[in-house]
Amino acid sequence: MTTDYYELLEVTQTASAEEIKRSFRRLAVQYHPDKNPDNPEAEAKFKELAKAYETLSDAERRERYDRFGPDESINIGDPFGTGSMGGLGDLFDAFFGAGGSFGGGRSRGPSGPPRGPDLEAVAQLTFTEAVFGAQHDVTVRTAVTCEVCDGVGAAEGSSVSTCSDCGGTGEVRSVRQTMLGQIVSASVCRTCGGQGQVVLDPCEECSGDGRVVTDKTYTVDIPAGVDSGATLRLTGRGAVGSRGGPPGDLYVKVKAAAHDRFVRQGVDLIHDLPITMTQAALGHHISYETLDGDEDLVIPKGTQSGRVFRLKGRGVPHLGGRGRGDLLVRTIVATPTDLRPAEVELLEQLAQLRGEEVVPADGGLLSRIRSAFK
């Protein structure tokens, strides 16, 4: 990289302090490591830019640079702190606000008790429960408010106190002096853990945490039409936070059992229905069992294997909507096996009447001779 600070910052040697600042800001956005992850060249470029700006933004150092060139005795690689990027992040914060990143800034924890964790549970449903919906109980190991101290965390007769280190804010702030002025950074208070309060005489039941661990059962409303793999969110049913912190959420994953006859395809149900050769040829009436009860299914004569009969509105309800899918019954014509001699003879006579040539694969020469003399 070039060692000419003016060229590096893309300004002329007569540029004003405001022009240098504006150019540095533009280039810092372009080469900031948060915007160029795993790119050592961009990080090196950013450090060079910071080094150049620190020199040219100070009137005395800029004059010395114009006369003698860069002062290599000053370590500007990490100008405002220790570590690979800590000081550069502060420099970037001074221009663009706290954070120095492009994802909305560093997360600052709010004061007060923290939110409790989210929990997960699995609802094992029958096929019918998933189709029509149901109420299903799930049991989770969770944290609940301590009944002895009512979630405060303090023993009976005592109370919590405001943290003296952070004044109840849950954050401690430090001030550093830089070339751009004072930079204020905030971090979670180590004394109170960000809660803003301390317990001097903790509750014996919960050891000052304000919550205890137990098993709890919730009744979950399973909507009609839900399918395996779906996740239901129960807001506020997760574990409570310590010392009165709000609860997290409970996520219930649905697992539906398979059906012995039906296969689900979206909101439609598929069933392969075996029928005999004679039923397919002559036609048949079947009392067909659906999820809603028995229906009369008419198999017309001459039905071929693979023909699909559609029973409208007998499938799965649309999740969160109106109407239902269909039940698709696909006929599978079963060819008889292990025929008795009388049955073989009748089929041979049928073949003769229809003019169909039948040469049994296992009949051999005697069977062909017998067929020729009939």
C-alpha positions in Angstrom: 0.0 0.0 0.0 1.0 3.6 -0.6 2.7 5.5 2.3 1.5 8.9 1.0 -1.2 9.8 3.5 -2.8 12.3 1.2 -3.0 9.8 -1.6 -4.2 7.1 0.8 -7.1 9.3 2.0 -7.7 10.4 -1.7 -7.3 14.1 -0.9 -4.9 16.8 -2.1 -2.1 18.2 0.0 -4.1 21.5 0.4 -7.2 19.7 1.6 -9.0 21.2 4.6 -9.5 19.4 7.9 -13.2 18.9 7.0 -12.3 17.5 3.6 -9.9 15.0 5.2 -12.5 14.0 7.7 -15.2 13.5 5.1 -12.9 11.4 2.9 -11.8 9.3 5.8 -15.4 8.6 6.8 -16.2 7.5 3.3 -13.2 5.2 3.0 -13.7 3.8 6.5 -17.1 2.6 5.6 -15.7 0.9 2.5 -12.9 -0.9 4.2 -14.2 -1.5 7.7 -13.6 -5.2 8.7 -17.3 -5.7 9.6 -18.2 -5.0 6.0 -15.3 -7.2 4.7 -15.2 -10.3 7.0 -12.2 -12.6 6.6 -10.5 -10.1 4.3 -7.0 -9.3 5.8 -6.3 -6.8 3.0 -9.3 -4.7 3.9 -8.4 -4.8 7.6 -4.8 -3.7 6.7 -6.2 -0.9 4.5 -8.5 0.3 7.3 -5.5 0.5 9.7 -3.5 2.4 7.2 -6.4 4.8 6.8 -6.7 5.3 10.5 -3.0 5.9 10.8 -3.1 8.5 8.0 -6.1 10.3 9.4 -4.7 10.5 12.9 -1.6 12.2 11.5 -3.4 14.6 9.1 -6.2 15.5 11.5 -3.7 16.9 14.0 -2.3 20.3 12.9 1.1 19.9 14.5 1.6 16.3 13.3 0.3 17.2 9.8 2.9 20.0 9.6 5.6 17.6 10.8 4.5 15.0 8.3 4.6 17.6 5.4 8.2 18.4 6.3 9.7 15.1 7.3 7.2 12.4 6.2 5.5 9.8 8.5 6.7 9.4 12.1 7.3 5.6 12.2 8.2 5.8 15.9 4.5 6.1 16.8 2.6 2.9 16.7 -0.7 3.7 15.1 -1.6 0.1 14.1 -4.0 0.0 17.1 -4.2 3.6 18.0 -6.8 3.7 20.8 -6.5 0.5 22.7 -5.2 -3.0 22.7 -6.1 -6.0 20.5 -6.4 -6.3 16.8 -9.5 -4.1 16.3 -10.6 -2.6 19.6 -9.2 0.9 19.0 -10.2 1.0 15.4 -13.8 0.2 16.5 -13.7 3.2 18.8 -12.5 5.4 16.1 -15.4 4.2 13.9 -17.8 4.6 16.7 -16.8 8.3 17.0 -18.1 8.9 13.4 -21.0 6.5 13.1 -22.3 6.0 16.6 -21.8 3.1 19.0 -21.2 -0.2 17.5 -18.7 0.2 14.6 -20.6 -2.6 12.8 -23.0 -2.6 9.9 -25.7 -4.7 11.5 -27.3 -2.0 13.6 -24.7 -1.4 16.2 -23.5 -3.4 19.2 -26.2 -4.8 21.4 -26.6 -2.9 24.6 -28.3 -4.9 27.3 -31.3 -3.1 28.8 -31.3 -2.4 32.5 -33.4 -4.5 34.8 -34.0 -8.2 35.2 -33.1 -10.2 32.0 -35.7 -12.1 29.9 -35.9 -15.8 30.6 -34.8 -18.4 28.0 -37.0 -19.9 25.3 -37.9 -23.5 25.7 -38.6 -26.3 23.2 -41.0 -29.2 23.4 -42.4 -31.9 21.1 -46.1 -32.8 20.6 -46.5 -36.4 19.4 -49.9 -36.4 17.6 -51.9 -39.1 16.0 -52.7 -38.7 12.3 -56.3 -37.7 13.0 -55.2 -35.1 15.6 -53.0 -33.4 13.1 -55.8 -33.4 10.5 -58.6 -32.1 12.6 -56.8 -30.3 15.4 -56.8 -31.1 19.1 -55.8 -30.0 22.5 -52.5 -31.7 23.5 -50.5 -31.6 26.7 -46.8 -31.0 26.7 -44.5 -31.1 29.8 -41.3 -29.1 30.0 -38.6 -28.6 32.5 -38.7 -24.9 33.2 -38.0 -22.1 35.6 -40.9 -20.6 37.5 -41.2 -17.7 39.9 -40.2 -18.6 43.4 -43.3 -18.6 45.6 -41.4 -18.0 48.8 -40.0 -14.6 47.8 -42.4 -13.9 44.9 -39.6 -13.7 42.5 -37.7 -10.9 44.3 -34.8 -13.1 45.4 -34.6 -11.6 48.9 -35.3 -13.4 52.1 -38.4 -12.6 54.1 -38.1 -9.3 55.9 -35.4 -8.1 53.6 -35.3 -6.4 50.2 -33.1 -5.8 47.2 -30.8 -2.8 47.0 -29.9 -0.6 44.1 -26.4 -1.5 42.8 -24.0 1.1 43.9 -21.6 0.5 41.0 -24.1 1.3 38.2 -26.7 3.2 40.1 -29.4 0.8 39.1 -28.9 1.2 35.3 -27.3 -2.2 34.9 -24.5 -0.6 32.9 -21.1 0.9 33.7 -19.6 3.6 31.4 -16.0 4.4 30.8 -14.6 7.5 29.2 -11.5 7.6 27.0 -9.8 10.6 25.6 -8.9 10.3 21.9 -7.9 12.7 19.1 -11.6 13.2 18.4 -12.5 14.0 21.9 -14.1 11.9 24.6 -15.4 8.4 23.7 -17.9 6.9 26.1 -18.4 3.1 26.1 -20.9 1.1 28.1 -20.7 -2.5 29.4 -22.8 -4.8 31.6 -22.2 -4.1 35.3 -20.3 -7.1 36.8 -21.6 -6.4 40.3 -25.3 -6.9 39.6 -25.1 -8.7 36.2 -27.0 -6.0 34.4 -30.0 -6.1 36.7 -29.4 -2.9 38.5 -30.1 -4.5 41.9 -28.2 -6.6 44.4 -29.5 -9.0 47.0 -27.8 -8.7 50.4 -29.9 -11.4 52.2 -30.9 -14.0 49.5 -34.0 -16.3 49.7 -33.1 -19.8 50.9 -35.5 -21.4 48.5 -34.1 -19.9 45.3 -30.7 -18.8 46.5 -31.5 -15.2 45.5 -32.3 -16.0 41.9 -36.1 -15.4 42.3 -37.0 -18.6 40.4 -36.9 -22.4 40.9 -36.8 -25.3 38.4 -39.7 -27.6 38.1 -41.8 -29.6 35.6 -44.8 -27.8 34.2 -47.5 -29.0 31.8 -49.2 -26.8 29.2 -52.2 -27.5 27.1 -51.5 -26.6 23.5 -54.2 -25.9 21.0 -53.2 -27.8 17.9 -54.8 -26.1 14.8 -56.5 -28.3 12.2 -54.3 -29.0 9.2 -51.0 -28.8 11.0 -48.3 -31.2 9.6 -45.2 -32.8 10.9 -42.3 -30.4 11.2 -44.4 -27.4 12.0 -43.5 -25.3 15.1 -46.0 -23.6 17.3 -45.0 -20.6 19.3 -46.5 -20.0 22.8 -45.6 -16.5 23.8 -44.6 -16.1 27.4 -44.7 -19.8 28.2 -40.9 -20.2 28.4 -38.8 -20.0 31.5 -39.1 -16.9 33.6 -36.1 -14.6 34.0 -34.2 -14.2 37.3 -35.6 -11.8 39.9 -38.8 -11.0 38.1 -37.4 -11.0 34.6 -40.1 -11.6 31.9 -40.5 -15.2 30.6 -39.3 -16.4 27.2 -41.4 -18.3 24.7 -42.2 -22.0 24.3 -41.7 -23.5 20.9 -43.7 -26.7 20.3 -42.6 -28.9 17.4 -45.3 -31.1 15.9 -44.7 -34.8 15.0 -47.7 -36.6 13.6 -47.9 -40.4 13.3 -48.4 -42.1 10.0 -51.8 -43.6 9.0 -52.2 -47.2 8.2 -54.1 -46.4 4.9 -53.7 -42.7 4.0 -50.7 -40.8 2.9 -50.8 -37.1 3.2 -49.8 -34.9 0.3 -50.3 -31.3 1.3 -54.0 -31.0 2.0 -54.9 -34.1 0.0 -55.0 -37.7 1.2 -53.9 -40.5 -1.1 -55.0 -44.2 -0.7 -54.1 -47.1 -2.9 -57.2 -49.4 -2.8 -56.7 -53.0 -3.8 -59.6 -54.5 -5.8 -59.9 -57.9 -7.3 -59.9 -58.7 -11.0 -63.6 -59.6 -11.1 -64.5 -56.4 -9.1 -62.6 -54.3 -11.7 -64.2 -56.1 -14.6 -67.8 -56.4 -13.4 -68.0 -53.3 -11.2 -68.5 -53.1 -7.5 -70.0 -51.0 -4.7 -67.7 -50.5 -1.6 -68.6 -49.1 1.8 -65.4 -47.0 1.9 -64.2 -45.7 5.3 -63.0 -42.1 5.3 -61.8 -40.0 8.2 -65.3 -38.6 8.4 -67.1 -42.0 8.3 -68.2 -44.5 5.7 -69.2 -43.5 2.1 -70.5 -45.5 -0.8 -67.7 -45.8 -3.4 -68.8 -47.0 -6.8 -66.3 -48.9 -8.9 -67.6 -48.9 -12.5 -67.2 -52.1 -14.5 -64.0 -52.2 -16.6 -62.0 -50.1 -14.1 -58.3 -50.2 -14.8 -55.5 -50.4 -12.3 -54.4 -46.9 -11.4 -57.7 -45.2 -11.9 -58.2 -42.4 -9.4 -61.5 -41.6 -7.7 -61.7 -38.1 -6.0 -63.8 -37.6 -2.9 -64.0 -33.9 -2.7 -63.7 -32.2 0.7 -62.6 -35.4 2.5 -58.9 -34.4 2.8 -57.0 -32.1 5.2 -58.4 -28.7 6.3 -56.4 -25.7 5.0 -54.3 -24.4 7.9 -55.7 -21.1 9.0 -58.1 -21.0 6.1 -61.4 -22.3 4.8 -62.2 -25.6 3.1 -60.4 -28.9 2.9 -58.4 -30.9 0.4 -59.6 -34.0 -1.3 -59.3 -37.8 -0.8 -57.8 -39.5 -3.8 -58.5 -43.2 -4.0 -56.3 -45.0 -6.5 -57.4 -48.5 -7.5 -54.8 -51.3 -7.7 -56.2 -54.3 -9.5 -54.8 -57.5 -7.8 -54.0 -60.4 -10.1 -55.0 -63.7 -8.5 -52.4 -66.2 -7.6 -52.4 -69.9 -6.4 -55.4 -70.7 -8.6 -57.2 -74.0 -8.1 -57.6 -76.3 -11.1 -61.3 -75.4 -11.5 -60.4 -71.7 -11.5 -57.7 -72.2 -14.1 -60.2 -74.0 -16.3 -62.7 -71.2 -16.0 -60.1 -68.6 -16.9 -59.0 -70.6 -19.9 -62.7 -70.8 -21.0 -63.0 -67.1 -20.6 -59.8 -66.6 -22.7 -61.3 -68.8 -25.4 -64.6 -66.9 -25.4 -62.7 -63.6 -25.8 -60.4 -65.0 -28.4 -57.3 -64.4 -26.3 -54.3 -66.6 -26.7 -53.0 -67.9 -23.4 -49.8 -70.0 -23.3 -49.2 -70.7 -19.5 -45.6 -70.0 -18.7 -45.4 -73.1 -16.5 -47.8 -75.3 -18.4 -45.3 -76.9 -20.7 -46.1 -79.0 -23.8 -49.0 -81.0 -22.3 -50.9 -77.8 -21.5 -50.5 -76.5 -25.0 -51.6 -79.8 -26.5 -54.7 -79.9 -24.2 -55.6 -76.3 -25.2 -55.3 -77.3 -28.9 -57.9 -80.1 -28.6 -60.5 -78.1 -26.8 
